Amino acid sequence: MASNIGNLDRILRLIGGLALLSLLFVLPDNARWWGLAGLVPLATVATSWCPGYALFGLSTGPKKKS
């Protein structure tokens, strides 16, 4: 698995993932569990690999030298 996420993309995913996780503390009752969706972008930040990008052949990472 080669990295397919660039630095700016990682920063934005980190911010978005933390914002989603904060819903665990903000939303009432059972709606708070939607905050667990924040684990997905945080996992892609941790691995530097996005399965959705790989599926469609996309990459925001640095270009490889040929």
RONU-906070 format. One record per residue: x, z, y of N, C-alpha, C, CB in turn; residue number from 1. Coordinates in Angstrom, 1 decimal, always signed. Each point is the difference from the previous one (the first is absolute). Glycine has a CB too. Layout:
! residues N
+--------+--------+--------+--------+--------+--------+--------+--------+--------+--------+--------+--------+------+
|    nxx |    nzz |    nyy |   caxx |   cazz |   cayy |    cxx |    czz |    cyy |   cbxx |   cbzz |   cbyy | resi |
+--------+--------+--------+--------+--------+--------+--------+--------+--------+--------+--------+--------+------+
|      X |      Z |      Y |      X |      Z |      Y |      X |      Z |      Y |      X |      Z |      Y |  NUM |
...
+--------+--------+--------+--------+--------+--------+--------+--------+--------+--------+--------+--------+------+
//
This chain:
! residues 66
+--------+--------+--------+--------+--------+--------+--------+--------+--------+--------+--------+--------+------+
|    nxx |    nzz |    nyy |   caxx |   cazz |   cayy |    cxx |    czz |    cyy |   cbxx |   cbzz |   cbyy | resi |
+--------+--------+--------+--------+--------+--------+--------+--------+--------+--------+--------+--------+------+
|   +0.8 |   +0.0 |   -1.2 |   -0.8 |   +0.0 |   +1.2 |   +0.9 |   +0.0 |   +1.2 |   -1.9 |   +1.2 |   -1.2 |    1 |
|   +1.9 |   -2.3 |   +1.9 |   +0.7 |   -0.1 |   +1.3 |   -0.8 |   +0.5 |   +1.1 |   +1.3 |   -1.9 |   -0.9 |    2 |
|   -0.7 |   +2.5 |   +1.9 |   -0.7 |   +0.5 |   +1.1 |   -0.8 |   -1.1 |   +0.8 |   +1.7 |   +1.9 |   +0.2 |    3 |
|   -2.9 |   -1.7 |   +0.1 |   -0.8 |   -1.1 |   +0.7 |   -0.7 |   +0.6 |   +1.2 |   -0.3 |   -1.2 |   -2.1 |    4 |
|   +0.8 |   +2.4 |   +2.6 |   -0.6 |   +0.6 |   +1.2 |   +1.2 |   +0.2 |   +1.0 |   -1.9 |   +1.1 |   -1.4 |    5 |
|   +1.7 |   -1.5 |   +2.6 |   +1.0 |   +0.1 |   +1.1 |   -0.2 |   +1.4 |   +0.6 |   +0.0 |   -2.5 |   +0.4 |    6 |
|   +1.0 |   +2.8 |   +0.5 |   +0.0 |   +1.3 |   +0.7 |   -1.2 |   +0.3 |   +0.8 |   +2.5 |   -0.2 |   +0.0 |    7 |
|   -2.9 |   -0.8 |   +0.8 |   -1.2 |   +0.2 |   +0.9 |   -1.2 |   +0.2 |   -0.9 |   +1.0 |   -1.4 |   +1.8 |    8 |
|   -1.2 |   +0.6 |   -2.8 |   -1.1 |   +0.2 |   -1.0 |   +0.0 |   +1.4 |   -0.6 |   +0.1 |   -2.5 |   -0.5 |    9 |
|   +1.1 |   +3.0 |   +0.1 |   +0.1 |   +1.3 |   -0.6 |   -0.5 |   +1.1 |   +1.0 |   +1.9 |   -0.8 |   -1.4 |   10 |
|   -1.5 |   +0.7 |   +2.7 |   -0.3 |   +0.9 |   +1.0 |   -1.6 |   +0.0 |   +0.2 |   +2.3 |   -0.3 |   +1.1 |   11 |
|   -2.8 |   -0.8 |   -1.0 |   -1.5 |   -0.1 |   +0.2 |   -0.8 |   +0.5 |   -1.2 |   +0.4 |   -2.0 |   +1.5 |   12 |
|   +0.1 |   +1.8 |   -2.7 |   -0.6 |   +0.5 |   -1.2 |   +0.1 |   +1.5 |   -0.1 |   +0.5 |   -2.2 |   -1.2 |   13 |
|   +0.6 |   +2.7 |   +1.7 |   +0.2 |   +1.5 |   +0.0 |   -1.0 |   +0.6 |   +0.9 |   +2.5 |   -0.3 |   -0.5 |   14 |
|   -2.6 |   -0.2 |   +1.7 |   -0.9 |   +0.5 |   +1.0 |   -1.5 |   -0.1 |   -0.5 |   +1.6 |   -0.6 |   +1.9 |   15 |
|   -1.9 |   -0.5 |   -2.4 |   -1.4 |   -0.2 |   -0.6 |   -0.3 |   +0.9 |   -1.1 |   +0.1 |   -2.4 |   +0.7 |   16 |
|   +0.9 |   +2.6 |   -1.6 |   -0.2 |   +0.8 |   -1.2 |   -0.2 |   +1.5 |   +0.4 |   +1.4 |   -1.6 |   -1.3 |   17 |
|   -0.6 |   +2.0 |   +2.3 |   -0.1 |   +1.4 |   +0.4 |   -1.4 |   +0.2 |   +0.8 |   +2.5 |   +0.2 |   +0.1 |   18 |
|   -2.9 |   -1.2 |   +0.6 |   -1.3 |   +0.1 |   +0.7 |   -1.1 |   +0.1 |   -1.0 |   +0.9 |   -1.3 |   +1.9 |   19 |
|   -0.8 |   +0.5 |   -3.0 |   -1.1 |   +0.1 |   -1.0 |   +0.0 |   +1.3 |   -0.7 |   +0.2 |   -2.5 |   -0.3 |   20 |
|   +1.0 |   +3.0 |   +0.0 |   +0.1 |   +1.3 |   -0.7 |   -0.6 |   +1.1 |   +0.9 |   +2.0 |   -0.8 |   -1.2 |   21 |
|   -1.9 |   +0.7 |   +2.5 |   -0.5 |   +1.0 |   +0.9 |   -1.5 |   +0.1 |   -0.1 |   +1.9 |   -0.4 |   +1.6 |   22 |
|   -2.6 |   -0.6 |   -2.2 |   -1.4 |   +0.0 |   -0.2 |   -0.4 |   +1.1 |   -0.9 |   -0.1 |   -2.4 |   +0.4 |   23 |
|   +1.0 |   +2.8 |   -1.3 |   -0.3 |   +1.1 |   -0.9 |   -0.3 |   +1.3 |   +0.7 |   +1.5 |   -1.0 |   -1.6 |   24 |
|   -1.0 |   +1.2 |   +2.8 |   -0.2 |   +1.2 |   +0.8 |   -1.0 |   -0.2 |   +1.1 |   +2.3 |   +0.6 |   -0.5 |   25 |
|   -2.8 |   -1.8 |   +0.7 |   -0.9 |   -0.3 |   +1.1 |   -1.4 |   -0.2 |   -0.4 |   +1.9 |   -0.9 |   +1.2 |   26 |
|   -2.1 |   +0.1 |   -2.2 |   -1.3 |   -0.4 |   -0.5 |   -0.7 |   +1.2 |   -0.8 |   +0.8 |   -2.4 |   -0.1 |   27 |
|   -2.1 |   +2.4 |   +0.2 |   -0.7 |   +1.1 |   -0.7 |   -0.3 |   -0.4 |   -1.5 |   -1.1 |   +0.6 |   +2.2 |   28 |
|   +1.0 |   +0.5 |   -3.0 |   -0.5 |   -0.1 |   -1.4 |   +0.7 |   -1.1 |   -0.8 |   -2.2 |   +0.9 |   +0.8 |   29 |
|   +1.4 |   -1.7 |   -1.5 |   +0.6 |   -1.0 |   -0.9 |   +0.6 |   -1.2 |   +0.7 |   -1.7 |   +0.8 |   -1.7 |   30 |
|   +1.4 |   -1.0 |   +2.9 |   +0.5 |   -1.1 |   +0.7 |   +1.5 |   +0.1 |   +0.2 |   -2.1 |   -0.3 |   +1.2 |   31 |
|   +2.6 |   +1.5 |   -1.2 |   +1.5 |   +0.3 |   +0.2 |   +0.8 |   -0.7 |   -1.0 |   -0.6 |   +2.2 |   +1.0 |   32 |
|   +0.1 |   -2.5 |   -2.2 |   +0.8 |   -0.5 |   -1.1 |   +0.4 |   -1.5 |   +0.3 |   -1.1 |   +1.5 |   -1.6 |   33 |
|   +0.5 |   -2.1 |   +2.6 |   +0.5 |   -1.3 |   +0.5 |   +1.4 |   +0.0 |   +0.5 |   -2.4 |   -0.6 |   +0.5 |   34 |
|   +2.8 |   +1.8 |   -0.1 |   +1.4 |   +0.2 |   +0.5 |   +1.0 |   -0.3 |   -1.0 |   -0.9 |   +1.6 |   +1.6 |   35 |
|   +0.6 |   -1.5 |   -2.9 |   +0.9 |   -0.2 |   -1.0 |   +0.5 |   -1.5 |   -0.1 |   -1.0 |   +1.9 |   -1.3 |   36 |
|   +0.2 |   -2.7 |   +2.0 |   +0.4 |   -1.5 |   +0.1 |   +1.4 |   -0.1 |   +0.7 |   -2.4 |   -0.7 |   +0.0 |   37 |
|   +2.7 |   +1.7 |   +0.8 |   +1.3 |   +0.0 |   +0.7 |   +1.2 |   +0.1 |   -0.9 |   -1.1 |   +1.1 |   +1.8 |   38 |
|   +0.9 |   -0.7 |   -3.1 |   +1.1 |   +0.0 |   -0.9 |   +0.5 |   -1.4 |   -0.4 |   -0.9 |   +2.1 |   -0.9 |   39 |
|   +0.0 |   -3.1 |   +1.0 |   +0.4 |   -1.4 |   -0.3 |   +1.1 |   -0.5 |   +0.9 |   -2.3 |   -0.4 |   -0.9 |   40 |
|   +2.1 |   +0.4 |   +2.3 |   +1.0 |   -0.5 |   +0.9 |   +1.3 |   +0.9 |   -0.1 |   -1.8 |   -0.9 |   +1.5 |   41 |
|   +1.6 |   +2.2 |   -1.7 |   +1.2 |   +0.9 |   -0.1 |   +0.8 |   -0.4 |   -1.3 |   -1.2 |   +1.9 |   +1.2 |   42 |
|   +0.6 |   -2.3 |   -2.3 |   +0.7 |   -0.4 |   -1.2 |   +0.7 |   -1.3 |   +0.3 |   -1.7 |   +1.1 |   -1.4 |   43 |
|   +1.2 |   -2.0 |   +2.1 |   +0.7 |   -1.3 |   +0.3 |   +1.1 |   +0.3 |   +0.9 |   -2.1 |   -1.3 |   -0.3 |   44 |
|   +2.0 |   +2.3 |   +1.2 |   +1.2 |   +0.3 |   +0.9 |   +1.1 |   +0.6 |   -0.9 |   -1.6 |   +0.5 |   +2.0 |   45 |
|   +1.2 |   +0.4 |   -2.9 |   +1.0 |   +0.6 |   -0.8 |   +0.8 |   -1.0 |   -0.9 |   -1.4 |   +2.1 |   +0.0 |   46 |
|   +0.7 |   -3.1 |   -0.5 |   +0.6 |   -1.0 |   -0.9 |   +0.5 |   -1.2 |   +0.7 |   -1.5 |   +0.8 |   -1.8 |   47 |
|   +1.1 |   -1.0 |   +3.0 |   +0.4 |   -1.3 |   +0.8 |   -0.5 |   -1.2 |   -0.7 |   +2.0 |   +1.1 |   +0.9 |   48 |
|   -3.1 |   -1.0 |   -1.7 |   -0.5 |   -1.1 |   -0.7 |   -1.5 |   +0.1 |   +0.1 |   +2.0 |   -0.1 |   -1.5 |   49 |
|   -2.7 |   -1.0 |   +1.8 |   -1.4 |   -0.1 |   +0.1 |   -0.5 |   -1.0 |   -1.1 |   +0.0 |   +0.6 |   +2.5 |   50 |
|   -0.9 |   -0.1 |   -3.4 |   -0.5 |   -0.9 |   -1.0 |   -0.8 |   -1.1 |   +0.5 |   +0.1 |   +1.9 |   -1.6 |   51 |
|   -0.9 |   -1.7 |   +2.7 |   -0.8 |   -1.0 |   +0.6 |   +0.9 |   -1.1 |   +0.6 |   -1.8 |   +1.7 |   +0.5 |   52 |
|   +2.9 |   -1.3 |   +0.2 |   +0.9 |   -1.0 |   +0.5 |   +0.6 |   -0.9 |   -1.1 |   +0.5 |   +1.5 |   +1.9 |   53 |
|   -0.1 |   -0.8 |   -3.0 |   +0.6 |   -0.7 |   -1.2 |   -1.0 |   -1.0 |   -0.6 |   +1.4 |   +2.0 |   -0.4 |   54 |
|   -2.7 |   -1.6 |   +0.3 |   -1.0 |   -0.8 |   -0.5 |   -0.2 |   -1.3 |   +0.7 |   -1.2 |   +2.0 |   -0.8 |   55 |
|   +1.3 |   -1.9 |   +2.2 |   -0.2 |   -1.2 |   +0.8 |   +1.3 |   -0.7 |   +0.5 |   -2.1 |   +1.0 |   +0.7 |   56 |
|   +3.2 |   -0.4 |   -1.2 |   +1.3 |   -0.6 |   +0.4 |   +0.5 |   +0.2 |   +1.4 |   -0.5 |   -1.7 |   -1.7 |   57 |
|   +0.0 |   +2.8 |   +2.3 |   +0.3 |   +0.4 |   +1.4 |   +1.2 |   +0.9 |   +0.0 |   -2.4 |   -0.4 |   +0.7 |   58 |
|   +3.1 |   +0.5 |   +0.5 |   +1.0 |   +1.0 |   +0.2 |   +0.2 |   +0.1 |   +1.5 |   +1.1 |   -0.6 |   -2.2 |   59 |
|   -0.9 |   +1.9 |   +2.6 |   +0.3 |   +0.3 |   +1.4 |   +1.4 |   +0.5 |   +0.1 |   -2.4 |   +0.5 |   +0.5 |   60 |
|   +3.1 |   -0.5 |   -1.6 |   +1.4 |   +0.5 |   -0.1 |   +1.0 |   -1.1 |   +0.5 |   -0.6 |   +1.5 |   -1.9 |   61 |
|   +1.8 |   -1.1 |   +2.0 |   +1.1 |   -0.9 |   +0.5 |   +0.1 |   -1.2 |   -0.9 |   +1.2 |   +1.9 |   +1.0 |   62 |
|   -0.9 |   -3.0 |   -0.4 |   +0.2 |   -1.3 |   -0.8 |   +1.3 |   +0.1 |   -0.8 |   -1.2 |   -1.3 |   +1.8 |   63 |
|   +1.1 |   +0.8 |   -3.0 |   +1.2 |   +0.0 |   -0.9 |   +0.9 |   -1.2 |   +0.3 |   -1.4 |   +1.1 |   -1.8 |   64 |
|   +2.7 |   -0.9 |   +1.8 |   +0.9 |   -1.0 |   +0.3 |   +0.2 |   -0.9 |   -1.2 |   +1.2 |   +1.5 |   +1.6 |   65 |
|   -1.2 |   -2.8 |   -1.4 |   +0.1 |   -0.9 |   -1.2 |   +1.3 |   -0.7 |   +0.0 |   -2.4 |   -0.4 |   +0.1 |   66 |
+--------+--------+--------+--------+--------+--------+--------+--------+--------+--------+--------+--------+------+
//
